[in-house]
Amino acid sequence: MTHGYKVLTHDLRPPLQGGEPLYDGTLPYELPRRKLDTSDRECAPGWHFTRRPETALRIAGLWRDGRPAVLHRVEPIGRWVERGDKCRAESLRLLAVCSERTVRSAVRRLFESFGPHADQMTRDQMAWRRALARPRWDETKVETGLRAALDARGLGDWTLRRFGAAWDAWAAWAARAARDAWDAWDAWDARDARAAWDAWAAWAARAAWDARAARAAWDARDARAARAARAALTMELAALAGWIDRDPYLLTTGLRDAYGAGLDIAIPTGPTELGWAMTERAG
């Protein structure tokens, strides 16, 4: 094997196990040697990687922590083994960060089983990926986007409350009244999007795609932004495929634009109040 692929988080940490960043961003970089487990187990000690980029993204996800993951091209050093759809080696040399074109091509292959909807789902997956990078910082556009999101969800009577930091918004949510309001904001996620996910898994199973791995790849319970993106894309596919009678962009409207303008978090903080906070300004 000349090279393979490995995903790290936006800040270069292992996406599944967490921990400290693996390197400082300077490439090429050689990871320290590890004892290699050569057993038949798929998950065992060693540095893990995959032969194909789409496999790495399917396993690790595109935005597990609410920020775009970083896909690396790597080469194994020393002994290495292949078990199932994963490989592991004594060490890896991180060669380069893959281009967005490579990521897009890999995402398109992941959506191959979605037939006539594959191109649109690829476009919107990449649009969410760009938005979660927070390429802009514009408070006015964030507020406009959130207002559009509330209107789309039938919550036009809600007010918006700006917080100085995400932590402050979480503290406000801790009040019982705000927790009760969660159901109203997340109604679409909890009902239609969940039903859509079940349909998505069934579609994937019929197409011989590993639904459990797909669920693991988009398991974003610890990141509101990642959860929002997953729910939006799930509903979009379900609506396009005719599994549910909803606007495909119901959960995308306004919210994706808000993230793209620098939204850090949006969360119910009162009975009819959506609290929000900006990310830290770049630079």
DAJOVEN-V197823 format. One record per residue. RES is the residue in one small letter. PHI is phi in whole degrees, -180 to 180 (none if undefined). OMEGA is omega in degrees with one decimal (NA if undefined). D_CENTER is the distance of its C-alpha to the mean C-alpha in Angstrom with 1 decimal. Layout:
res->RES phi->PHI omega->OMEGA d_center->D_CENTER
res->RES phi->PHI omega->OMEGA d_center->D_CENTER
//
This chain:
res->m phi->none omega->178.5 d_center->29.0
res->t phi->-87 omega->178.7 d_center->28.7
res->h phi->-161 omega->177.2 d_center->25.0
res->g phi->-145 omega->-174.7 d_center->21.6
res->y phi->-140 omega->178.7 d_center->18.0
res->k phi->-144 omega->179.9 d_center->15.9
res->v phi->-103 omega->170.0 d_center->12.4
res->l phi->-125 omega->177.1 d_center->12.4
res->t phi->-69 omega->-178.2 d_center->10.3
res->h phi->-60 omega->178.5 d_center->11.1
res->d phi->-104 omega->167.7 d_center->14.3
res->l phi->70 omega->174.9 d_center->15.2
res->r phi->-104 omega->173.7 d_center->14.9
res->p phi->-61 omega->-172.6 d_center->14.4
res->p phi->-72 omega->-176.9 d_center->10.9
res->l phi->-100 omega->-176.2 d_center->12.6
res->q phi->-93 omega->-178.8 d_center->15.9
res->g phi->71 omega->-178.6 d_center->15.3
res->g phi->104 omega->-178.3 d_center->18.6
res->e phi->-76 omega->174.2 d_center->19.9
res->p phi->-56 omega->-178.1 d_center->18.8
res->l phi->-78 omega->179.0 d_center->20.3
res->y phi->-161 omega->-172.4 d_center->21.9
res->d phi->-95 omega->179.0 d_center->22.6
res->g phi->99 omega->179.4 d_center->21.2
res->t phi->-85 omega->-178.1 d_center->24.6
res->l phi->-119 omega->-1.1 d_center->24.7
res->p phi->-74 omega->-178.4 d_center->26.1
res->y phi->-144 omega->-178.8 d_center->25.7
res->e phi->-104 omega->179.2 d_center->27.0
res->l phi->-74 omega->-179.3 d_center->25.5
res->p phi->-63 omega->-178.9 d_center->28.2
res->r phi->-67 omega->175.1 d_center->29.7
res->r phi->-127 omega->173.0 d_center->28.9
res->k phi->-67 omega->-176.3 d_center->30.9
res->l phi->-95 omega->173.6 d_center->29.7
res->d phi->-87 omega->-177.4 d_center->29.8
res->t phi->-100 omega->179.3 d_center->31.2
res->s phi->-69 omega->-179.4 d_center->31.3
res->d phi->-83 omega->-179.6 d_center->29.8
res->r phi->-67 omega->177.4 d_center->26.9
res->e phi->-75 omega->179.5 d_center->23.4
res->c phi->-109 omega->-176.3 d_center->22.1
res->a phi->-158 omega->-177.5 d_center->24.8
res->p phi->-56 omega->-178.4 d_center->25.7
res->g phi->139 omega->176.4 d_center->25.1
res->w phi->-87 omega->-173.2 d_center->22.6
res->h phi->-88 omega->175.8 d_center->20.0
res->f phi->-159 omega->-179.8 d_center->19.0
res->t phi->-132 omega->177.8 d_center->19.0
res->r phi->-75 omega->-173.8 d_center->21.4
res->r phi->-121 omega->-177.7 d_center->19.0
res->p phi->-65 omega->-178.5 d_center->15.8
res->e phi->-66 omega->177.6 d_center->14.2
res->t phi->-68 omega->178.4 d_center->15.0
res->a phi->-62 omega->-179.7 d_center->13.4
res->l phi->-70 omega->178.6 d_center->10.0
res->r phi->-64 omega->-178.0 d_center->10.6
res->i phi->-76 omega->-172.6 d_center->11.6
res->a phi->-94 omega->179.7 d_center->9.3
res->g phi->89 omega->-179.6 d_center->5.9
res->l phi->-91 omega->-177.2 d_center->4.7
res->w phi->-159 omega->-175.5 d_center->2.8
res->r phi->-53 omega->-177.3 d_center->4.4
res->d phi->-100 omega->178.8 d_center->6.8
res->g phi->86 omega->175.7 d_center->5.7
res->r phi->-131 omega->-178.5 d_center->7.0
res->p phi->-61 omega->176.2 d_center->6.9
res->a phi->-69 omega->-178.4 d_center->7.9
res->v phi->-111 omega->179.9 d_center->11.6
res->l phi->-91 omega->-178.4 d_center->13.2
res->h phi->-111 omega->167.5 d_center->16.8
res->r phi->-93 omega->-174.2 d_center->19.9
res->v phi->-133 omega->171.0 d_center->22.1
res->e phi->-133 omega->179.8 d_center->25.4
res->p phi->-73 omega->176.7 d_center->26.8
res->i phi->-121 omega->-177.7 d_center->29.7
res->g phi->77 omega->-178.7 d_center->32.4
res->r phi->-73 omega->174.8 d_center->32.1
res->w phi->-151 omega->-179.3 d_center->29.0
res->v phi->-134 omega->175.9 d_center->28.4
res->e phi->-121 omega->-179.1 d_center->26.3
res->r phi->-135 omega->-176.5 d_center->25.5
res->g phi->66 omega->-179.9 d_center->23.7
res->d phi->-97 omega->178.8 d_center->20.7
res->k phi->-123 omega->174.4 d_center->20.4
res->c phi->-122 omega->173.1 d_center->22.9
res->r phi->-148 omega->-174.4 d_center->23.9
res->a phi->-137 omega->175.6 d_center->26.5
res->e phi->-64 omega->177.9 d_center->28.7
res->s phi->-153 omega->176.5 d_center->27.1
res->l phi->-131 omega->168.7 d_center->24.8
res->r phi->-105 omega->176.1 d_center->25.5
res->l phi->-78 omega->-172.1 d_center->22.5
res->l phi->-91 omega->-174.3 d_center->23.8
res->a phi->-164 omega->170.8 d_center->21.5
res->v phi->-85 omega->-177.7 d_center->18.1
res->c phi->-71 omega->179.8 d_center->17.3
res->s phi->-71 omega->175.9 d_center->17.6
res->e phi->-64 omega->175.8 d_center->15.2
res->r phi->-64 omega->177.4 d_center->17.7
res->t phi->-65 omega->178.6 d_center->17.1
res->v phi->-62 omega->-179.4 d_center->13.4
res->r phi->-61 omega->179.6 d_center->14.2
res->s phi->-62 omega->178.7 d_center->16.9
res->a phi->-67 omega->178.2 d_center->14.8
res->v phi->-63 omega->178.9 d_center->12.3
res->r phi->-61 omega->178.2 d_center->15.6
res->r phi->-68 omega->176.4 d_center->17.0
res->l phi->-64 omega->-177.7 d_center->14.2
res->f phi->-91 omega->-176.3 d_center->15.1
res->e phi->-56 omega->-176.1 d_center->18.8
res->s phi->-72 omega->-179.0 d_center->19.6
res->f phi->-89 omega->170.0 d_center->18.8
res->g phi->54 omega->-174.4 d_center->22.0
res->p phi->-66 omega->-178.5 d_center->22.9
res->h phi->-97 omega->-173.0 d_center->19.5
res->a phi->-62 omega->-177.4 d_center->17.8
res->d phi->-66 omega->-179.2 d_center->18.5
res->q phi->-66 omega->179.6 d_center->17.3
res->m phi->-65 omega->176.7 d_center->14.0
res->t phi->-65 omega->179.3 d_center->13.5
res->r phi->-58 omega->-175.4 d_center->14.6
res->d phi->-76 omega->173.3 d_center->12.4
res->q phi->-61 omega->179.9 d_center->9.2
res->m phi->-69 omega->176.9 d_center->10.6
res->a phi->-65 omega->175.3 d_center->11.7
res->w phi->-65 omega->179.5 d_center->8.5
res->r phi->-60 omega->178.3 d_center->7.6
res->r phi->-65 omega->-178.1 d_center->11.1
res->a phi->-64 omega->-177.8 d_center->11.0
res->l phi->-72 omega->171.9 d_center->8.5
res->a phi->-78 omega->-177.9 d_center->10.9
res->r phi->51 omega->-175.6 d_center->13.5
res->p phi->-70 omega->-179.5 d_center->16.1
res->r phi->-127 omega->176.6 d_center->18.8
res->w phi->-138 omega->-174.0 d_center->20.4
res->d phi->-142 omega->-176.2 d_center->22.3
res->e phi->-60 omega->-178.6 d_center->23.1
res->t phi->-63 omega->179.9 d_center->25.0
res->k phi->-68 omega->176.2 d_center->22.2
res->v phi->-63 omega->-178.9 d_center->19.8
res->e phi->-65 omega->177.1 d_center->22.5
res->t phi->-62 omega->179.0 d_center->23.3
res->g phi->-64 omega->179.6 d_center->19.8
res->l phi->-66 omega->176.7 d_center->19.7
res->r phi->-63 omega->177.6 d_center->23.2
res->a phi->-64 omega->178.8 d_center->22.2
res->a phi->-65 omega->178.1 d_center->19.4
res->l phi->-63 omega->179.7 d_center->22.0
res->d phi->-61 omega->-178.7 d_center->24.6
res->a phi->-64 omega->-178.0 d_center->22.4
res->r phi->-91 omega->179.7 d_center->21.9
res->g phi->75 omega->-179.2 d_center->25.6
res->l phi->-117 omega->-175.9 d_center->25.5
res->g phi->-65 omega->179.1 d_center->27.5
res->d phi->-85 omega->179.5 d_center->29.8
res->w phi->-74 omega->174.1 d_center->27.2
res->t phi->-105 omega->176.6 d_center->27.6
res->l phi->-106 omega->179.5 d_center->25.2
res->r phi->-129 omega->-178.6 d_center->25.7
res->r phi->-84 omega->174.4 d_center->24.6
res->f phi->-113 omega->-178.5 d_center->24.1
res->g phi->-72 omega->-178.9 d_center->24.7
res->a phi->-154 omega->-179.5 d_center->21.7
res->a phi->-58 omega->-178.8 d_center->18.8
res->w phi->-60 omega->179.6 d_center->21.0
res->d phi->-65 omega->178.3 d_center->23.7
res->a phi->-66 omega->178.1 d_center->21.6
res->w phi->-62 omega->179.6 d_center->20.6
res->a phi->-63 omega->178.7 d_center->24.4
res->a phi->-68 omega->179.2 d_center->25.4
res->w phi->-63 omega->-175.8 d_center->23.1
res->a phi->-62 omega->177.1 d_center->24.9
res->a phi->-66 omega->-176.3 d_center->28.0
res->r phi->-58 omega->-179.0 d_center->28.7
res->a phi->-60 omega->179.8 d_center->29.0
res->a phi->-70 omega->178.4 d_center->25.5
res->r phi->-64 omega->176.8 d_center->24.2
res->d phi->-64 omega->-179.4 d_center->26.3
res->a phi->-70 omega->-179.4 d_center->24.8
res->w phi->-52 omega->-176.8 d_center->21.2
res->d phi->-60 omega->-179.6 d_center->22.2
res->a phi->-68 omega->-179.7 d_center->23.2
res->w phi->-66 omega->-173.9 d_center->20.0
res->d phi->-95 omega->-175.9 d_center->17.8
res->a phi->-57 omega->-179.3 d_center->20.4
res->w phi->-66 omega->179.4 d_center->18.5
res->d phi->-61 omega->-172.0 d_center->15.4
res->a phi->-74 omega->-175.0 d_center->17.7
res->r phi->-106 omega->-175.1 d_center->20.1
res->d phi->-67 omega->-177.3 d_center->19.3
res->a phi->-68 omega->177.9 d_center->15.6
res->r phi->-68 omega->176.1 d_center->16.5
res->a phi->-63 omega->178.7 d_center->19.3
res->a phi->-64 omega->179.4 d_center->17.2
res->w phi->-62 omega->178.5 d_center->14.9
res->d phi->-61 omega->178.5 d_center->18.3
res->a phi->-67 omega->178.7 d_center->19.5
res->w phi->-60 omega->-179.8 d_center->16.4
res->a phi->-61 omega->178.8 d_center->17.1
res->a phi->-65 omega->176.6 d_center->20.7
res->w phi->-58 omega->-178.0 d_center->20.2
res->a phi->-63 omega->-179.8 d_center->18.3
res->a phi->-65 omega->178.4 d_center->21.1
res->r phi->-63 omega->-179.9 d_center->23.7
res->a phi->-90 omega->179.2 d_center->22.2
res->a phi->64 omega->175.4 d_center->22.3
res->w phi->-97 omega->-175.9 d_center->18.6
res->d phi->-72 omega->-176.0 d_center->17.7
res->a phi->-66 omega->178.9 d_center->16.1
res->r phi->-65 omega->178.2 d_center->15.8
res->a phi->-67 omega->178.2 d_center->13.9
res->a phi->-63 omega->178.3 d_center->11.5
res->r phi->-63 omega->179.4 d_center->11.2
res->a phi->-65 omega->-178.1 d_center->10.8
res->a phi->-65 omega->-178.1 d_center->8.1
res->w phi->-113 omega->178.4 d_center->5.8
res->d phi->-77 omega->-171.6 d_center->7.9
res->a phi->-127 omega->-175.8 d_center->6.6
res->r phi->-64 omega->-177.3 d_center->10.2
res->d phi->-90 omega->-178.3 d_center->10.8
res->a phi->-136 omega->-178.0 d_center->8.7
res->r phi->-61 omega->-179.0 d_center->9.9
res->a phi->-64 omega->179.5 d_center->7.8
res->a phi->-65 omega->178.6 d_center->4.5
res->r phi->-64 omega->179.4 d_center->7.2
res->a phi->-63 omega->179.9 d_center->8.8
res->a phi->-65 omega->-179.5 d_center->6.6
res->r phi->-64 omega->-179.4 d_center->6.6
res->a phi->-62 omega->-179.7 d_center->10.2
res->a phi->-63 omega->-179.1 d_center->11.1
res->l phi->-71 omega->177.3 d_center->10.4
res->t phi->-62 omega->179.2 d_center->12.0
res->m phi->-65 omega->-179.5 d_center->14.9
res->e phi->-58 omega->-179.3 d_center->15.3
res->l phi->-64 omega->-178.8 d_center->15.9
res->a phi->-61 omega->179.0 d_center->18.1
res->a phi->-71 omega->178.9 d_center->20.1
res->l phi->-62 omega->-178.2 d_center->20.6
res->a phi->-81 omega->178.8 d_center->21.7
res->g phi->83 omega->179.1 d_center->24.0
res->w phi->-75 omega->176.9 d_center->22.8
res->i phi->-135 omega->-178.6 d_center->22.8
res->d phi->-98 omega->-179.0 d_center->24.9
res->r phi->-140 omega->171.1 d_center->22.5
res->d phi->-66 omega->-178.8 d_center->21.6
res->p phi->-56 omega->-175.9 d_center->18.5
res->y phi->-103 omega->-178.1 d_center->17.3
res->l phi->-56 omega->-177.0 d_center->18.3
res->l phi->-91 omega->178.2 d_center->14.9
res->t phi->-96 omega->-174.3 d_center->14.1
res->t phi->-49 omega->176.2 d_center->17.5
res->g phi->79 omega->-172.2 d_center->17.9
res->l phi->-71 omega->179.4 d_center->14.6
res->r phi->-64 omega->177.0 d_center->12.6
res->d phi->-62 omega->179.8 d_center->15.9
res->a phi->-65 omega->177.0 d_center->16.0
res->y phi->-64 omega->179.5 d_center->12.8
res->g phi->-64 omega->179.2 d_center->14.2
res->a phi->-96 omega->173.9 d_center->17.4
res->g phi->112 omega->176.6 d_center->16.3
res->l phi->-64 omega->174.9 d_center->15.4
res->d phi->-94 omega->-177.1 d_center->14.3
res->i phi->-151 omega->171.6 d_center->14.6
res->a phi->-133 omega->-171.9 d_center->16.3
res->i phi->-154 omega->177.8 d_center->17.9
res->p phi->-60 omega->179.9 d_center->21.3
res->t phi->-126 omega->177.6 d_center->24.0
res->g phi->-170 omega->-176.4 d_center->27.0
res->p phi->-54 omega->176.7 d_center->28.4
res->t phi->-135 omega->-175.5 d_center->27.6
res->e phi->-136 omega->174.8 d_center->25.8
res->l phi->-107 omega->177.0 d_center->22.3
res->g phi->-87 omega->-179.6 d_center->21.8
res->w phi->-151 omega->179.6 d_center->19.7
res->a phi->-146 omega->178.4 d_center->19.5
res->m phi->-88 omega->168.4 d_center->18.8
res->t phi->-71 omega->174.2 d_center->17.1
res->e phi->-66 omega->-178.7 d_center->19.9
res->r phi->-67 omega->179.5 d_center->21.5
res->a phi->-62 omega->177.7 d_center->21.0
res->g phi->76 omega->NA d_center->24.3
//
